[in-house]
């Protein structure tokens, strides 16, 4: 199925969960097939998809509108298996989620361009070995509410321009929050990797608490796509992990 045909599947969804499912499934197939060198993409409301650099250029030229942006996509290639990236993909993306949020707020800087229409954030993790693509999709507004994302400084809000140092401060404030059963993003990732990779079974209760917090905060729709068979192995709001 061609890229434009896959994206057209998004046109007739009935609700948010159906929409997240279609986005996740389409991205797994599109980006796995393209082997795209680009790390970040924007899907527009008309279902066209641009890498972020092209999006910025088109926006600057007036050929597209920032309010027509719809899905922010982070596309990552991983050489080996990593438990936290596989099972809890958003834990590795505090930076890129914060960037998507800044785009949604309408900020511009050297590195980002406004995308005020954004509704969803998607992370696409490609595991070269064992030939799997994992996609998770979340509603940006829901995540902001559930994380009590710290506000930006008044000066940045009034000018709609953000300097690199301010963007880094926003990322730091977000990622350092102890959102996952008393753990921040990095600590939660470490616990997950220790539990699954090194079989530290004493962490089982913490893993359960982190899982519950993660699912409550992100409410992700998740798919796992096998690159060899071109089939989905897992699809849905995975609560068991």
Backbone as numpy.savetxt, mean C-alpha at the origin, in Angstrom:
# Nx Ny Nz CAx CAy CAz Cx Cy Cz
-5.11 -11.88 -20.68 -5.95 -10.69 -20.68 -5.07 -9.44 -20.68
-5.39 -8.48 -21.52 -4.59 -7.26 -21.65 -4.79 -6.35 -20.45
-3.83 -5.43 -20.28 -3.88 -4.51 -19.15 -5.16 -3.70 -19.14
-5.55 -3.13 -20.29 -6.75 -2.30 -20.32 -8.00 -3.12 -20.02
-8.01 -4.39 -20.44 -9.15 -5.25 -20.14 -9.24 -5.57 -18.66
-8.08 -5.78 -18.03 -8.07 -6.03 -16.59 -8.57 -4.81 -15.82
-8.09 -3.64 -16.22 -8.49 -2.42 -15.53 -9.98 -2.13 -15.72
-10.54 -2.52 -16.84 -11.97 -2.29 -17.07 -12.84 -3.08 -16.11
-12.28 -4.13 -15.52 -13.04 -4.90 -14.54 -13.42 -4.04 -13.34
-12.71 -2.95 -13.13 -12.99 -2.07 -11.99 -14.23 -1.21 -12.19
-14.76 -1.19 -13.39 -15.83 -0.23 -13.70 -17.19 -0.60 -13.12
-17.41 -1.87 -12.84 -18.75 -2.30 -12.44 -18.81 -2.90 -11.04
-17.93 -2.45 -10.14 -17.96 -2.96 -8.78 -19.11 -2.34 -8.01
-19.63 -3.08 -7.03 -20.83 -2.64 -6.35 -20.56 -2.01 -4.99
-19.45 -2.37 -4.34 -19.17 -1.82 -3.01 -17.66 -1.79 -2.77
-17.26 -1.25 -1.62 -15.84 -1.07 -1.35 -15.08 -2.39 -1.32
-15.66 -3.42 -0.72 -14.96 -4.70 -0.64 -14.78 -5.31 -2.03
-15.80 -5.21 -2.87 -15.66 -5.69 -4.25 -14.59 -4.90 -4.99
-14.57 -3.60 -4.73 -13.60 -2.74 -5.40 -12.17 -3.08 -4.97
-11.97 -3.28 -3.67 -10.65 -3.66 -3.19 -10.22 -5.00 -3.78
-11.16 -5.93 -3.89 -10.84 -7.23 -4.48 -10.41 -7.08 -5.93
-11.16 -6.30 -6.71 -10.81 -6.13 -8.12 -9.46 -5.42 -8.27
-9.21 -4.42 -7.44 -7.92 -3.73 -7.50 -6.79 -4.70 -7.20
-6.94 -5.48 -6.14 -5.89 -6.43 -5.75 -5.63 -7.45 -6.84
-6.68 -8.03 -7.39 -6.52 -9.06 -8.41 -5.93 -8.49 -9.69
-6.40 -7.30 -10.08 -5.87 -6.69 -11.30 -4.40 -6.34 -11.17
-4.01 -5.78 -10.02 -2.61 -5.40 -9.83 -1.70 -6.62 -9.81
-2.16 -7.70 -9.19 -1.35 -8.92 -9.15 -1.06 -9.41 -10.56
-2.05 -9.36 -11.42 -1.88 -9.85 -12.78 -1.13 -8.85 -13.67
-1.49 -7.59 -13.57 -0.88 -6.58 -14.43 0.60 -6.42 -14.14
0.95 -6.19 -12.88 2.34 -5.89 -12.56 3.22 -7.12 -12.60
2.65 -8.30 -12.37 3.45 -9.52 -12.52 3.75 -9.77 -13.99
2.77 -9.50 -14.85 2.96 -9.73 -16.29 3.92 -8.72 -16.89
3.85 -7.48 -16.43 4.68 -6.43 -17.01 6.12 -6.48 -16.53
6.34 -7.08 -15.36 7.66 -7.04 -14.73 8.15 -5.59 -14.73
7.29 -4.72 -14.25 7.52 -3.28 -14.35 8.74 -2.83 -13.57
9.59 -2.00 -14.18 10.73 -1.46 -13.45 10.33 -0.32 -12.53
9.10 0.17 -12.69 8.67 1.31 -11.89 8.18 0.86 -10.52
8.50 1.63 -9.51 8.17 1.25 -8.14 6.84 1.81 -7.67
6.40 2.91 -8.26 5.17 3.55 -7.79 4.28 3.91 -8.97
2.99 3.72 -8.79 2.02 4.00 -9.83 0.81 4.71 -9.24
0.08 5.38 -10.11 -1.22 5.96 -9.76 -2.25 5.42 -10.75
-3.32 4.84 -10.22 -4.47 4.47 -11.06 -5.49 5.59 -10.95
-5.95 6.05 -12.11 -6.89 7.16 -12.16 -8.33 6.66 -12.10
-9.26 7.57 -11.92 -10.68 7.19 -11.87 -11.17 6.63 -13.20
-10.51 7.00 -14.31 -10.91 6.45 -15.61 -10.21 5.12 -15.90
-9.51 4.58 -14.87 -8.85 3.26 -14.92 -7.56 3.24 -15.74
-7.03 4.40 -16.11 -5.70 4.42 -16.68 -4.69 4.34 -15.54
-3.49 3.85 -15.84 -2.46 3.70 -14.81 -1.16 4.33 -15.31
-0.56 5.17 -14.46 0.70 5.83 -14.80 1.73 5.55 -13.72
3.01 5.43 -14.13 4.03 5.45 -13.10 4.08 6.86 -12.54
4.60 7.01 -11.32 4.47 8.28 -10.61 5.16 9.43 -11.32
6.29 9.16 -11.97 6.99 10.23 -12.70 6.15 10.75 -13.86
5.54 9.82 -14.62 4.68 10.24 -15.73 3.46 10.98 -15.20
2.91 10.49 -14.09 1.76 11.16 -13.48 2.11 12.62 -13.17
3.28 12.85 -12.56 3.68 14.21 -12.20 3.82 15.09 -13.44
4.39 14.53 -14.50 4.56 15.30 -15.74 3.23 15.65 -16.38
2.32 14.68 -16.42 0.99 14.93 -16.99 0.21 15.94 -16.17
0.37 15.85 -14.85 -0.30 16.81 -13.97 0.23 18.22 -14.20
1.53 18.33 -14.32 2.15 19.64 -14.55 1.71 20.26 -15.87
1.52 19.41 -16.88 1.11 19.90 -18.20 -0.37 20.19 -18.29
-1.13 19.82 -17.26 -2.57 20.05 -17.26 -3.37 19.00 -18.00
-2.74 17.89 -18.37 -3.45 16.85 -19.13 -4.30 15.95 -18.23
-4.00 15.93 -16.95 -4.82 15.19 -15.98 -5.04 16.07 -14.76
-6.00 15.69 -13.92 -6.31 16.44 -12.70 -5.99 15.60 -11.48
-5.48 16.26 -10.44 -5.12 15.51 -9.23 -6.33 14.89 -8.56
-7.50 15.49 -8.73 -8.70 14.93 -8.12 -9.18 13.65 -8.80
-8.59 13.34 -9.97 -8.97 12.12 -10.68 -8.07 10.94 -10.32
-7.07 11.17 -9.46 -6.27 10.05 -8.97 -7.13 9.20 -8.05
-6.88 7.88 -8.01 -7.77 7.00 -7.25 -7.03 5.98 -6.39
-5.99 5.37 -6.93 -5.26 4.33 -6.20 -3.76 4.61 -6.27
-3.12 4.65 -5.11 -1.67 4.76 -5.04 -1.11 3.35 -4.93
-0.13 3.02 -5.76 0.41 1.66 -5.80 1.91 1.67 -5.54
2.33 0.92 -4.55 3.75 0.71 -4.28 4.12 -0.68 -4.76
5.10 -0.76 -5.67 5.45 -2.00 -6.37 6.87 -2.39 -5.96
7.02 -3.53 -5.25 8.30 -3.88 -4.65 8.74 -5.28 -5.09
10.02 -5.41 -5.44 10.59 -6.70 -5.81 11.53 -7.17 -4.71
11.29 -8.39 -4.21 12.08 -8.95 -3.12 12.77 -10.22 -3.60
14.06 -10.31 -3.36 14.84 -11.44 -3.87 14.57 -12.72 -3.10
14.21 -12.60 -1.83 13.96 -13.79 -1.02 12.69 -13.64 -0.20
12.34 -14.70 0.50 11.12 -14.71 1.32 11.35 -14.00 2.63
10.38 -13.22 3.05 10.43 -12.50 4.31 9.04 -12.61 4.94
8.96 -13.18 6.13 7.66 -13.48 6.74 6.78 -12.25 6.92
7.35 -11.18 7.42 6.53 -9.99 7.67 6.06 -9.35 6.38
6.93 -9.30 5.36 6.52 -8.72 4.07 5.47 -9.57 3.39
5.55 -10.88 3.58 4.58 -11.79 2.97 3.24 -11.75 3.70
3.27 -11.79 5.02 2.04 -11.93 5.79 1.40 -10.60 6.17
2.22 -9.58 6.35 1.72 -8.28 6.83 2.39 -7.18 6.01
2.02 -7.08 4.76 2.75 -6.25 3.80 2.84 -4.79 4.18
1.79 -4.24 4.80 1.80 -2.81 5.11 2.80 -2.44 6.20
3.27 -3.40 6.97 4.24 -3.10 8.02 5.56 -2.60 7.45
5.84 -2.94 6.20 7.10 -2.51 5.59 6.96 -1.20 4.83
5.79 -0.56 4.94 5.54 0.57 4.06 5.01 1.80 4.80
5.56 2.07 5.98 5.16 3.28 6.69 5.50 4.52 5.87
6.67 4.48 5.21 7.08 5.62 4.39 6.13 5.84 3.22
5.86 4.77 2.45 5.06 4.96 1.24 3.60 5.27 1.58
3.09 4.74 2.70 1.73 5.12 3.07 1.66 6.59 3.44
2.65 7.07 4.19 2.67 8.49 4.55 2.75 9.36 3.30
3.53 8.93 2.32 3.62 9.69 1.08 2.27 9.74 0.37
1.58 8.60 0.32 0.26 8.57 -0.31 -0.70 9.52 0.40
-0.61 9.56 1.72 -1.47 10.45 2.50 -1.16 11.92 2.19
0.13 12.25 2.06 0.50 13.62 1.72 0.00 14.01 0.34
0.06 13.07 -0.62 -0.48 13.31 -1.95 -1.98 13.58 -1.87
-2.66 12.79 -1.07 -4.11 12.93 -0.93 -4.47 14.29 -0.32
-3.62 14.78 0.58 -3.87 16.09 1.18 -3.59 17.24 0.23
-2.96 16.91 -0.92 -2.72 17.93 -1.93 -1.36 18.59 -1.88
-0.40 17.95 -1.19 0.92 18.54 -1.07 1.75 18.34 -2.32
2.69 19.25 -2.50 3.67 19.12 -3.57 5.05 19.38 -2.99
6.05 18.77 -3.60 7.44 19.00 -3.24 8.28 18.45 -4.38
9.58 18.39 -4.15 10.46 17.82 -5.19 10.10 16.36 -5.46
9.68 15.64 -4.43 9.47 14.20 -4.60 8.03 13.77 -4.81
7.06 14.61 -4.49 5.66 14.20 -4.59 4.84 15.26 -5.31
3.69 14.81 -5.82 2.77 15.70 -6.52 1.36 15.44 -6.01
0.50 16.45 -5.99 -0.84 16.27 -5.45 -1.62 15.17 -6.15
-2.39 14.44 -5.37 -3.30 13.41 -5.91 -4.50 13.37 -4.99
-5.25 14.45 -4.99 -6.28 14.67 -3.98 -7.46 13.70 -4.06
-7.63 13.03 -5.20 -8.74 12.10 -5.33 -8.46 10.72 -4.78
-7.26 10.47 -4.28 -6.90 9.12 -3.84 -7.88 8.55 -2.81
-8.25 7.31 -3.05 -9.10 6.60 -2.09 -8.38 5.40 -1.50
-7.62 4.68 -2.32 -7.00 3.44 -1.87 -5.48 3.49 -1.94
-4.89 2.69 -1.08 -3.45 2.46 -1.10 -3.22 0.97 -1.30
-2.34 0.62 -2.22 -2.06 -0.79 -2.49 -0.57 -1.04 -2.46
-0.17 -2.15 -1.86 1.23 -2.56 -1.88 1.31 -3.90 -2.60
2.25 -3.98 -3.53 2.44 -5.18 -4.36 3.85 -5.71 -4.10
3.95 -6.83 -3.42 5.25 -7.44 -3.12 5.48 -8.64 -4.03
6.51 -8.56 -4.84 6.87 -9.68 -5.72 8.02 -10.45 -5.08
7.79 -11.72 -4.78 8.83 -12.58 -4.24 9.41 -13.41 -5.39
10.61 -13.02 -5.83 11.24 -13.70 -6.96 11.40 -15.18 -6.66
11.74 -15.49 -5.43 11.75 -16.86 -4.94 10.96 -16.84 -3.65
9.76 -17.41 -3.62 9.22 -18.55 -4.38 8.21 -18.21 -5.47
8.44 -17.23 -6.31 7.59 -16.94 -7.47 6.14 -16.62 -7.09
5.99 -15.72 -6.14 4.67 -15.31 -5.70 4.57 -13.78 -5.69
3.36 -13.30 -5.96 3.06 -11.87 -5.80 1.97 -11.74 -4.75
2.22 -10.89 -3.76 1.24 -10.64 -2.71 0.77 -9.19 -2.83
-0.54 -9.01 -2.85 -1.11 -7.65 -2.95 -2.06 -7.43 -1.77
-1.92 -6.27 -1.13 -2.89 -5.87 -0.12 -3.38 -4.47 -0.47
-4.68 -4.26 -0.28 -5.32 -2.98 -0.61 -6.06 -2.47 0.62
-5.89 -1.18 0.93 -6.57 -0.58 2.08 -7.14 0.78 1.69
-8.20 1.17 2.40 -8.79 2.49 2.23 -7.97 3.51 3.02
-7.46 4.54 2.37 -6.57 5.49 3.02 -7.26 6.20 4.18
-8.47 6.66 4.00 -9.16 7.39 5.07 -9.36 6.52 6.30
-9.71 5.26 6.09 -9.90 4.35 7.23 -8.61 4.17 8.02
-7.50 4.03 7.31 -6.21 3.85 7.99 -5.85 5.10 8.78
-6.08 6.26 8.18 -5.78 7.53 8.88 -6.58 7.62 10.17
-7.86 7.27 10.11 -8.72 7.31 11.30 -8.25 6.29 12.34
-7.95 5.08 11.89 -7.60 4.00 12.81 -6.21 4.16 13.44
-5.34 4.93 12.79 -4.00 5.13 13.34 -3.85 6.46 14.06
-4.89 7.29 14.03 -4.80 8.63 14.62 -3.55 9.32 14.08
-3.41 9.29 12.77 -2.22 9.83 12.12 -1.96 11.25 12.60
-0.76 11.52 13.13 -0.48 12.86 13.68 -0.64 13.95 12.62
-1.16 15.10 13.02 -1.35 16.20 12.06 -0.02 16.81 11.64
-0.03 17.46 10.49 1.16 18.16 10.01 1.19 19.57 10.60
2.35 20.20 10.50 2.48 21.55 11.02 1.58 22.51 10.25
1.11 23.53 10.95 0.18 24.48 10.35 0.75 25.15 9.12
2.03 25.48 9.13 2.65 26.15 8.00 2.58 25.34 6.74
2.83 24.04 6.86 2.76 23.16 5.69 1.34 23.06 5.17
0.38 23.00 6.09 -1.01 22.89 5.68 -1.47 24.12 4.92
-0.99 25.30 5.32 -1.44 26.54 4.69 -0.82 26.76 3.32
0.41 26.28 3.11 1.09 26.52 1.84 0.91 25.39 0.84
0.55 24.20 1.33 0.42 23.00 0.50 1.75 22.62 -0.15
2.83 23.10 0.45 4.16 22.68 0.01 4.86 22.08 1.23
5.51 20.96 1.02 6.18 20.30 2.13 7.64 20.05 1.77
8.52 20.40 2.67 9.95 20.18 2.47 10.31 18.75 2.87
11.43 18.28 2.35 11.84 16.90 2.63 11.94 16.63 4.12
12.46 17.58 4.86 12.62 17.36 6.30 11.27 17.21 6.98
10.26 17.97 6.51 8.92 17.84 7.09 8.29 16.51 6.73
8.51 16.06 5.50 7.99 14.75 5.09 8.61 13.64 5.92
9.92 13.74 6.16 10.60 12.73 6.98 10.08 12.74 8.41
9.79 13.93 8.93 9.23 14.03 10.28 7.86 13.36 10.34
7.05 13.55 9.30 5.73 12.93 9.26 5.85 11.41 9.24
6.79 10.89 8.46 7.02 9.45 8.40 7.47 8.93 9.77
8.38 9.65 10.40 8.90 9.24 11.70 7.80 9.20 12.75
6.94 10.22 12.76 5.85 10.26 13.74 4.89 9.09 13.52
4.61 8.80 12.24 3.69 7.71 11.92 4.28 6.35 12.29
5.52 6.10 11.87 6.12 4.77 12.05 6.49 4.48 13.48
6.67 5.52 14.30 7.07 5.29 15.69 5.88 5.06 16.62
4.67 5.23 16.13 3.50 4.96 16.96 3.43 3.48 17.31
3.08 3.19 18.54 2.99 1.79 19.00 1.57 1.29 18.75
1.29 1.05 17.50 -0.07 0.72 17.07 -0.40 -0.76 17.17
0.63 -1.59 17.24 0.43 -3.03 17.11 0.69 -3.73 18.44
-0.34 -3.66 19.30 -0.25 -4.29 20.62 0.96 -3.79 21.38
1.20 -2.48 21.34 2.30 -1.88 22.05 3.61 -1.85 21.29
3.59 -2.23 20.02 4.80 -2.27 19.20 4.66 -1.31 18.01
5.76 -0.67 17.61 5.74 0.15 16.41 5.96 -0.74 15.18
6.03 -0.12 14.01 6.15 -0.90 12.77 7.37 -1.81 12.78
8.52 -1.26 13.14 9.76 -2.04 13.09 9.76 -3.18 14.10
9.30 -2.90 15.32 9.27 -3.95 16.34 8.29 -5.06 15.96
7.15 -4.68 15.39 6.17 -5.69 14.97 6.76 -6.59 13.89
7.46 -5.99 12.93 8.11 -6.78 11.88 9.14 -7.74 12.48
9.91 -7.25 13.43 10.94 -8.08 14.06 10.32 -9.27 14.78
9.25 -9.04 15.52 8.59 -10.12 16.25 8.03 -11.16 15.29
7.42 -10.69 14.21 6.86 -11.62 13.21 7.94 -12.48 12.59
9.04 -11.86 12.21 10.13 -12.62 11.59 10.77 -13.60 12.58
10.90 -13.20 13.83 11.45 -14.11 14.84 10.53 -15.31 15.06
9.24 -15.05 15.07 8.28 -16.13 15.33 8.26 -17.14 14.18
8.19 -16.63 12.95 8.05 -17.53 11.80 9.39 -18.09 11.32
10.43 -17.28 11.32 11.71 -17.75 10.79 12.50 -18.55 11.80
12.41 -18.14 13.07 13.23 -18.79 14.10 12.41 -19.60 15.10
11.10 -19.70 14.81 10.22 -20.56 15.61 10.26 -20.23 17.10
10.24 -18.95 17.43 10.18 -18.55 18.83 8.72 -18.60 19.28
8.30 -19.79 19.69 6.88 -20.03 19.97 6.39 -19.25 21.19
7.30 -18.74 22.00 6.91 -17.93 23.15 6.25 -16.62 22.72
6.40 -16.27 21.44 5.83 -15.02 20.92 4.42 -15.21 20.35
3.85 -16.39 20.52 2.56 -16.70 19.88 1.46 -15.71 20.26
1.36 -15.36 21.54 0.31 -14.44 21.97 0.53 -13.04 21.41
1.80 -12.63 21.33 2.10 -11.32 20.75 1.76 -11.30 19.26
2.04 -12.40 18.58 1.70 -12.51 17.16 0.20 -12.37 16.96
-0.57 -13.03 17.81 -2.03 -12.94 17.70 -2.52 -11.51 17.92
-1.92 -10.83 18.90 -2.32 -9.45 19.19 -1.91 -8.51 18.06
-0.73 -8.72 17.50 -0.28 -7.90 16.37 -1.18 -8.13 15.17
-1.53 -9.39 14.90 -2.42 -9.71 13.78 -3.76 -9.01 13.93
-4.34 -9.07 15.14 -5.65 -8.45 15.36 -5.58 -6.93 15.16
-4.50 -6.31 15.66 -4.34 -4.86 15.50 -4.14 -4.50 14.03
-3.33 -5.29 13.34 -3.05 -5.04 11.92 -4.35 -5.10 11.11
-5.15 -6.13 11.32 -6.38 -6.27 10.55 -7.40 -5.19 10.90
-7.41 -4.77 12.16 -8.33 -3.70 12.55 -7.92 -2.37 11.93
-6.62 -2.09 11.89 -6.12 -0.81 11.38 -6.25 -0.72 9.87
-5.78 -1.75 9.17 -5.71 -1.66 7.71 -6.93 -2.26 7.00
-7.60 -3.20 7.65 -8.73 -3.89 7.01 -8.39 -4.23 5.56
-7.28 -4.93 5.35 -6.79 -5.13 3.98 -7.55 -6.21 3.22
-7.68 -5.99 1.92 -8.07 -7.09 1.04 -6.76 -7.64 0.47
-6.60 -8.95 0.54 -5.30 -9.57 0.27 -5.45 -10.67 -0.77
-4.51 -10.70 -1.73 -4.44 -11.82 -2.66 -2.99 -12.30 -2.75
-2.85 -13.60 -2.99 -1.54 -14.19 -3.27 -1.64 -14.85 -4.64
-0.77 -14.43 -5.54 -0.82 -14.86 -6.94 0.43 -15.65 -7.29
0.23 -16.88 -7.79 1.34 -17.75 -8.17 1.83 -17.39 -9.57
3.08 -16.98 -9.68 3.61 -16.52 -10.96 3.81 -17.66 -11.95
3.95 -18.88 -11.46 4.13 -20.02 -12.36 2.80 -20.51 -12.93
1.82 -20.70 -12.04 0.54 -21.25 -12.48 -0.43 -20.18 -12.97
-0.13 -18.90 -12.67 -1.02 -17.78 -13.01 -2.39 -17.95 -12.34
-2.35 -18.45 -11.12 -3.57 -18.67 -10.36 -3.45 -17.99 -8.99
-4.61 -17.63 -8.42 -4.63 -17.06 -7.08 -4.65 -18.18 -6.05
-3.74 -18.10 -5.08 -3.67 -19.10 -4.02 -4.47 -18.67 -2.80
-4.51 -17.38 -2.53 -5.24 -16.83 -1.39 -5.96 -15.57 -1.85
-7.18 -15.39 -1.40 -7.91 -14.20 -1.77 -8.94 -13.91 -0.69
-8.95 -12.67 -0.20 -9.95 -12.29 0.78 -9.39 -11.47 1.91
-10.23 -11.22 2.91 -9.81 -10.53 4.13 -9.25 -11.58 5.05
-7.96 -11.86 4.91 -7.34 -12.99 5.58 -7.13 -12.69 7.06
-7.88 -13.36 7.93 -7.78 -13.14 9.36 -6.87 -14.16 10.03
-6.57 -15.27 9.37 -5.82 -16.35 10.01 -4.32 -16.20 9.87
-3.84 -15.89 8.67 -2.42 -15.74 8.42 -1.61 -16.85 9.04
